[in-house]
Structure formats: C-alpha cells, structure tokens
Amino acid sequence: MTSSRPPTLGFIGGTGPEGAGLALRYASAGHRVLIGSRSSERATATAEGINQRLGQDLALPRDNAAAALESQVVLLAVPYVAQQETLPALAEKIGAKVVVSVVVPLAFQSGRPHPLAVPGGSAAQEAQALLPGARLVAAFHHLGAKHLTDLAHPLEGDVLVCGDDAEAKAVIMALVEELRDLRAVDAGGLDYAQPVEAMTAVLLSINRRYKAQSGLKITGLPSAGLPVRQAGSGHRPSAGSGHRPAGAGG
Ligand SMILES: NC(=O)c1ccc[n+]([C@@H]2O[C@H](COP(=O)([O-])OP(=O)(O)OC[C@H]3O[C@@H](n4cnc5c(N)ncnc54)[C@H](OP(=O)(O)O)[C@@H]3O)[C@@H](O)[C@H]2O)c1
C-alpha cells in the first residue's frame, strides 16, 4: 500500500445497517469497500445501494472470506453472538492485518438495552483470541447506523479507540479522523474495550428517553498533542506492514 491510496476496507457482516453505514461513509471518503456477507444477493444489493448513492463503483460484493482476504483493514460488523461461528474460518485470510471491531455485546430485556456479560472480557478481546495473528482494535461503537447512513447528517463527537498494538491503533485513529468532525481518542489497551462496548447500552437508553441519537464527547483533552495528530502529521500510518510494535497498550 502506498501512503497516497486509501486502504481497501473489508466489512465482515457488511450488509447490516452498521457495517453498510460505515462502508457508505468510507466509500464517500474514497475508500474501496468490500461488502462481506454469507449471501451473494445481500452483498450485491448492499454494494449496489452504496454505489448508486455515491455515483461511483467503490463498493464491491464479496463473501466474508474474500472480504477478509482482499482488504487491507478488516471491520468486524457481525452481531456478537455470530463472532464465535464466523471468525475462526477467517483467521488465516486475515493473518496479521489490522482488524477493527465495532461489535457490541448487547441484549434487549423488555425493550431495554443491557450489556451482555462476555466470558473473554469484551467482544474485541474474544475476537483477538479467535484471530490470534490479527492486530485487533475496538472502535466506532458509539456511532449509530442511523446517522452513518444519512450522509446529510454530519457525524460529531469522539470515537474511543482501544488496542494493544500502537501501529494498528494509529491506523484506525487516522481512519476515524478521515470522517469530518469526528475526533479519535486513544482510550487505552484492548482491555478497555469492555466498558467502551458497554457504554453503547447507556447511549441507547438515553436515545430512548430523549428520542435522540446521542454520542460521546470527552472534555479536558489538550487541543494538540493527541496521538493521532502526531501520527497523522503528514504521515498516514501503514495498514499493511504486518509489523507489531511492542508496548502499545493502555
Ligand atoms: N446498528 C447500530 O446502530 C450499531 C451501532 C454500534 C455498534 N453496532 C454493532 O455493530 C455490529 C453490526 O450491527 P448491525 O446492526 O449492522 O447488525 P446486524 O444487522 O444484526 O448484523 C450485521 C450482519 O451480520 C451478518 N450476520 C447476522 N447474523 C449472523 C450470523 N449468525 N452469522 C454470521 N453473520 C451473521 C448479517 O449479514 P449476512 O446475513 O449478509 O451474512 C447481517 O447483515 C453489531 O455487533 C452491533 O452490536 C451496531
């Protein structure tokens, strides 16, 4: 990958509202997006829908395995309950790629959202265990599909990014900040993904109460000197080196 060409993004579960919404936003930012699915019909319909909206052929239908293999950065956008059965078959295709999980372990009880207890800590940590070679990052949990899908709606707020691999985290933080008005905040190692994932239930509960689409904003940070700003000053972190720097956690 050269620094001038945006990385191709592969969406596992790219036909759902969240994956398709992120794919739409990143295709509109110039990325080639591979819409992974178990169904070629659903992948084709989603890719065509994105291309029609943008007037460009940047979305391509794929099965999940091809989306994993042909992309430079992989986005996991399946339901939490589907991870266990979906990811092992993709481990070899993904190898040492940067993988970002948007997965939220969530259940609705009497219509109210609640975080699920996750034996492996968080969905992202369980994904890391299922994809041992991959460089897992957790992000995007607090961006709802409704706003992602509405290109006229500016995205706003902070995206909390967790991961143990500094280079992978910098790749995803730079990706976040390609979307106008979003700020990436380094929220620590992958072991911080659990509260970040669980916070989504709180935001959904607020949304119900206020009939809103709430988001997160972290206050008190310096306006300059955030890690992504440093990493992003004229340099796009490489998605494809497969290099694993040490000591990048929380
Ligand atoms: N929706 C939101 O606003 C939102 C916001 C933040 C985070 N998230 C998280 O993002 C992820 C995706 O959300 P979503 O609302 O797009 O989910 P979804 O519609 O329930 O599922 C996404 C896609 O995953 C695939 N899938 C479903 N069940 C599967 C299974 N058992 N095995 C393999 N693949 C399966 C389906 O694609 P195919 O049938 O085409 O294979 C489906 O279109 C979830 O983990 C969610 O917690 C969602």
The ligand as an SDF file (V2000), in Angstrom:
LIG
                    3D

 48 52  0  0  0  0  0  0  0  0999 V2000
  -26.7820   -0.8520   14.4160 N   0  0  0  0  0  0  0  0  0  0  0  0
  -26.1310    0.0780   15.0910 C   0  0  0  0  0  0  0  0  0  0  0  0
  -26.5410    1.2540   15.1480 O   0  0  0  0  0  0  0  0  0  0  0  0
  -24.8310   -0.2820   15.7910 C   0  0  0  0  0  0  0  0  0  0  0  0
  -24.1120    0.7300   16.4300 C   0  0  0  0  0  0  0  0  0  0  0  0
  -22.8880    0.4030   17.0330 C   0  0  0  0  0  0  0  0  0  0  0  0
  -22.4020   -0.8910   17.0040 C   0  0  0  0  0  0  0  0  0  0  0  0
  -23.1530   -1.8540   16.3960 N   0  0  0  0  0  0  0  0  0  0  0  0
  -22.6140   -3.2240   16.3650 C   0  0  0  0  0  0  0  0  0  0  0  0
  -22.1970   -3.4790   15.0250 O   0  0  0  0  0  0  0  0  0  0  0  0
  -22.4690   -4.8350   14.6950 C   0  0  0  0  0  0  0  0  0  0  0  0
  -23.3670   -4.8440   13.4720 C   0  0  0  0  0  0  0  0  0  0  0  0
  -24.5690   -4.1950   13.7910 O   0  0  0  0  0  0  0  0  0  0  0  0
  -25.8280   -4.3150   12.8180 P   0  0  0  0  0  0  0  0  0  0  0  0
  -26.9330   -3.5770   13.4620 O   0  0  0  0  0  0  0  0  0  0  0  0
  -25.4140   -3.9880   11.4320 O   0  0  0  0  0  0  0  0  0  0  0  0
  -26.0850   -5.9070   12.9720 O   0  0  0  0  0  0  0  0  0  0  0  0
  -26.9960   -6.9420   12.1750 P   0  0  0  0  0  0  0  0  0  0  0  0
  -27.7750   -6.2430   11.1310 O   0  0  0  0  0  0  0  0  0  0  0  0
  -27.7380   -7.7310   13.1800 O   0  0  0  0  0  0  0  0  0  0  0  0
  -25.9080   -7.9000   11.5430 O   0  0  0  0  0  0  0  0  0  0  0  0
  -24.9600   -7.4640   10.6010 C   0  0  0  0  0  0  0  0  0  0  0  0
  -24.7430   -8.5430    9.5700 C   0  0  0  0  0  0  0  0  0  0  0  0
  -24.1380   -9.6750   10.1900 O   0  0  0  0  0  0  0  0  0  0  0  0
  -24.4880  -10.8440    9.4680 C   0  0  0  0  0  0  0  0  0  0  0  0
  -24.9680  -11.8550   10.4030 N   0  0  0  0  0  0  0  0  0  0  0  0
  -26.0960  -11.8450   11.1490 C   0  0  0  0  0  0  0  0  0  0  0  0
  -26.2100  -12.9670   11.8810 N   0  0  0  0  0  0  0  0  0  0  0  0
  -25.1260  -13.7180   11.5680 C   0  0  0  0  0  0  0  0  0  0  0  0
  -24.6680  -14.9970   11.9750 C   0  0  0  0  0  0  0  0  0  0  0  0
  -25.3490  -15.7330   12.8700 N   0  0  0  0  0  0  0  0  0  0  0  0
  -23.5030  -15.4540   11.4470 N   0  0  0  0  0  0  0  0  0  0  0  0
  -22.7980  -14.7120   10.5600 C   0  0  0  0  0  0  0  0  0  0  0  0
  -23.1990  -13.4980   10.1100 N   0  0  0  0  0  0  0  0  0  0  0  0
  -24.3340  -13.0080   10.6320 C   0  0  0  0  0  0  0  0  0  0  0  0
  -25.6260  -10.4670    8.5180 C   0  0  0  0  0  0  0  0  0  0  0  0
  -25.0770  -10.4310    7.2150 O   0  0  0  0  0  0  0  0  0  0  0  0
  -25.3990  -11.5760    6.1070 P   0  0  0  0  0  0  0  0  0  0  0  0
  -26.7180  -12.2050    6.5010 O   0  0  0  0  0  0  0  0  0  0  0  0
  -25.4850  -10.7910    4.8570 O   0  0  0  0  0  0  0  0  0  0  0  0
  -24.2460  -12.5050    6.1880 O   0  0  0  0  0  0  0  0  0  0  0  0
  -26.0220   -9.0840    8.9600 C   0  0  0  0  0  0  0  0  0  0  0  0
  -26.4500   -8.2660    7.8910 O   0  0  0  0  0  0  0  0  0  0  0  0
  -23.1440   -5.4750   15.9150 C   0  0  0  0  0  0  0  0  0  0  0  0
  -22.1790   -6.1960   16.6450 O   0  0  0  0  0  0  0  0  0  0  0  0
  -23.6320   -4.2890   16.7100 C   0  0  0  0  0  0  0  0  0  0  0  0
  -23.6210   -4.5500   18.0890 O   0  0  0  0  0  0  0  0  0  0  0  0
  -24.3340   -1.5760   15.7850 C   0  0  0  0  0  0  0  0  0  0  0  0
  1  2  1  0
  2  3  2  0
  2  4  1  0
  4  5  1  0
  4 48  2  0
  5  6  2  0
  6  7  1  0
  7  8  2  0
  8  9  1  0
  8 48  1  0
  9 10  1  0
  9 46  1  0
 10 11  1  0
 11 12  1  0
 11 44  1  0
 12 13  1  0
 13 14  1  0
 14 15  2  0
 14 16  1  0
 14 17  1  0
 17 18  1  0
 18 19  2  0
 18 20  1  0
 18 21  1  0
 21 22  1  0
 22 23  1  0
 23 24  1  0
 23 42  1  0
 24 25  1  0
 25 26  1  0
 25 36  1  0
 26 27  1  0
 26 35  1  0
 27 28  2  0
 28 29  1  0
 29 30  1  0
 29 35  2  0
 30 31  1  0
 30 32  2  0
 32 33  1  0
 33 34  2  0
 34 35  1  0
 36 37  1  0
 36 42  1  0
 37 38  1  0
 38 39  2  0
 38 40  1  0
 38 41  1  0
 42 43  1  0
 44 45  1  0
 44 46  1  0
 46 47  1  0
M  CHG  2   8   1  16  -1
M  END
$$$$
